[in-house]
Amino acid sequence: MDLKKTTESICKIAEEAGDFIKKEARLFNRDKIQYKDTHDFVSYVDINSEKMIVERLSSLIPGSGFIVEEGTAQKNQSEFTWVVDPLDGTTNFLHNVGLHSVSIGLMYHDVPVAGAVYHIGADELFYAWKEGGSWLNNKRIHVSDTSSINMSLVSTGFPVKNYTRLDDYLKCLEYFIRKSSGVRRMGSVAIDLSWLACGRYDAFFEYGLNPWDVTAAIVIVREAGGRIGTFSGDEKNVDGKEIVAANSILFEEVQKITGTFMNHL
């Protein structure tokens, strides 16, 4: 497979979905919000965006499998699997906050190999493919060279459903509030990780996510020279349940800090 060419197609599909979301945002009525669970919302915009993406991707690689947030497709037994979040940052979208995105990742034998994240409000398209580098609107991007925690800008996401590790998370958050140059919470992990890839952030941590939140961004961060793994240090099996990312200089220190608080080491 020509991963570069495939990624170009992924980018077009992400932008198409983003254009649909942008148009619907002008007319959206909050009475149409559906509640999946506590703090977990969905609308026809998410669902129709996902249907559109699945249809396009199905023709791009016939027989490929899917892992999608809104359940419009099922994972088939295939060497290629698409991992899709049709609207990452739904709560932001529902409140007309311009920090939401389309995230499309491709896995080959469960290894992320290509992905695109389209930050709709800023018209910023982040994308990468294995051994092809990371890009933002046709310009090559790299992680920062920040070398100390006290000079770093850290991003995170607050737990929204799973509070079993909340006390440990808050201790970890307090550490970074005290020791770093600042902490930010945007509400779209795909954007968070893409901003890390282009050097705006230096580190990121969160728990309680899903594969569709992170798969595309994993490729973008790694191809930009960053590292991404779990609180325990596993960089091969990253599914979002716990995640830490940073530039290559800071990663081991950030991973050790998050591991200490989140794993009671």
N, C-alpha and C positions, 0 to 999 in steps of 0.2 A: 504493500500500500504506500502511496505517496502521501505521507502525513502532512506535508506543507499544503498540498492541494486540498486535502480533506479539511484541514483547519480553515482554509479560505472559505470553504463551503459552510463550515460551522459558523464562521463570523457573519456571513450573509444571513443565515437563519436566525442568529441571535439578534441582529439588527432589525429583521422583519418583525420578530416578536416584540422587540422594543418599540417599534413604530406603532404597532397595534396597541400596546399598553399606553403609550403616550397619547394616542387619540382617545382611548377610552377614559383616560384620567380627566379629560375636559368635561365629560358628561356623567361621570360616575356618581351614583346615588348611594350613600352609606346605608340606606335601608336594605340594600341588596347583599350586605355582608352575611356570610354564613359562619357559624361557630363550630369548629371541629372539636375543640377542647378548650380548657382554660388557657387564655392568652394565645390561642391558636385559631387564626381566622383564615377564611378563604372567600373568594368572590368568583363570579363568572369570568372575570378578567384572568385570574390565575388558570382556571380550568380551560378556557378557550385558547389561551396562549400555549398551554401545554399540548393541547390537541394539535395545534398548528405545528409546533416544533416536532412532535412525535411523527406526524405525517411526513414532514420534510426529511427527517433523519432516517426514517424507514426506507425511503427510496434511495438515500445516499449509500447506505450499506444494507442491502436486502438480507433479511434473516437475523439482523442484529438484535440483541436484547436491550431491555430498558430497566432502569431504576429511576422512578419519577415520583415527585412529591405528591401529586394530586391523584395518582392511581389510574391515569387514562391509558396506561400500557403495562404489560407484565414482563418480567425478566424471563427471557427464553434461554435455553442452553445454547450459547454461542460464544465464540472466542472474542467477539466484540460486544461491548455493553455500553450503551449511552446512559449517562447519569445527569438528570435534568432538574433544575429548579426554574420554573417558568417565570417566577417573580420572587426573587430573594429580597426580603424586606417588605413583606406584605403589609405589616402594620404601618410602616412609614408611608406606603402608597395610600392606604386607607385614610390617613390623616394629611395627605397632600404634602408630605415631606419628601423632597427630591433625592433621597438616598435609597434607591432600590435598583435592582439589576436583573438581568437574565443570565443564567449560568448553565453552560452546556459542556460536559466533560465526556471524553471517550476513554474507555479502558480496554486494554488488550490482555486477555487472560488475567483480569482483575488488577492490572497495573495501569495507572493513569498515564496516557501517552499524548493526549491533546486536549485543549480546552479553550473556551472563550468566555469572558465575562463582559457584558455590556452594561455600563453605568448609564442608564437611560437619560437622567436629568442633565448630566454633564456631557453627553454624547462622547463618552470615552470608551473605546473598545480595547480591552486587554486580551491578549491571546498568546498561545505558545504551543509548540509541539516538541516531542522528544528529540533532543540534540539539535533543535532549530532555534533556540533562544526564546526570549520573551519580548513581546512587543506591545506598544500602546500607540494606536492610530498611526501605524507604519514606522514608528521610531523604536529602536532597540532600547530596552530598559534593564536596569540592574538594581539590586538591593543596595542599601546604604553601606557606608564603611564606618558607621558609628561603632566605637570600640568600648564604650563604658555605659553601664546602666544609668548612671546619673545624667548622661547626655542624651539618653534615648527617649523617644516618644513611643509609648506602648498603647496598643489597641486591645480591646476585649469585647465580650458580649455578655450580658447578664443572663443568668438562668431564667427561663420563662415557664417551664413545666416541672423539671426535675430539680427538686430542692434538697436531695439527699446529701449533697456535698456543699451546700450553700455556706455553712460556717467556715469550712476550709477555703472556699473560694474567696470569701470576704477577707480572710486573713491574708491571702495571696494578693488580692487587690490592694489592701492597705499597704503592703510592702512596696508595691510598685508606685502607689501614690506618694509615699514618703521618699523613695529612693530614685525614681526616674525624673525626667524633666516634665512629665505629664502623662495622663491616661485619657483615652478617648473611647467612646462607645457610640457606634454609628447606626447599628441596627441591620446591617447587611454584611455577613461574614465574607461573602464573595468580594465585596468592595474592599473590606478591611485587608484581606490577604493580597488583593491586587495592588492596593496602595503600598503595602509592605514591599511588594515586588519592584515597585518603581522608586522606592526609597523615601516615601513620605512618612511611613512608620518604620520602626526598627525592630519591633517585636509584637507578638500577638499570642493570646491564650484564651481558651474557653473550654467548656465541657457541655455535653448534652446536645450536640449537633447530629446531623445525619449526612450520609454520603453525598446527597444532592447539594448540600450546602458547600462542600469543600473540594469535590473531585476536580473540577476545572481549575480552581485556584491552586491546587497542589502542583500541577504542571507549571503554571505561571510562576509560582514562587521558586520552584527548583530550577527552572530554566533561566531565571533571573539571578541565580547564584545564591539563593537562600536555602535554608533547611527547614524541614517541617516534620514533626513527629508527635509522639504521645508524651504524657507526663513521665512515663517510665523509660522513655528513650528509644522506643520502637519507631524507626523511620520507614519501615516497609509496610506495615499494616495500619494505615491511618484512615479511619472511617468517620471521624467527626465526634465520636463519643467523648474523646478528650484530644485536645490539639494544642500544640505549642509551635510557633514559627518565629524565625528571626533571621537576620543576616548571618553569614557563616562565622563571623567573628564573635557574635554574642550568643549564638544558639546554645552552646553547651552550658553557659552560665544561666541563661534564661530557663533552659530545660531543668537544670538542677534546682533552681528556685521554685518553679512550679511543682516539680516532683516532691520537694520537701514539704510544701504546704498541702498539696492535693493528695499525696500518697502517704502522709505521716512518716516520711523517712527519717 
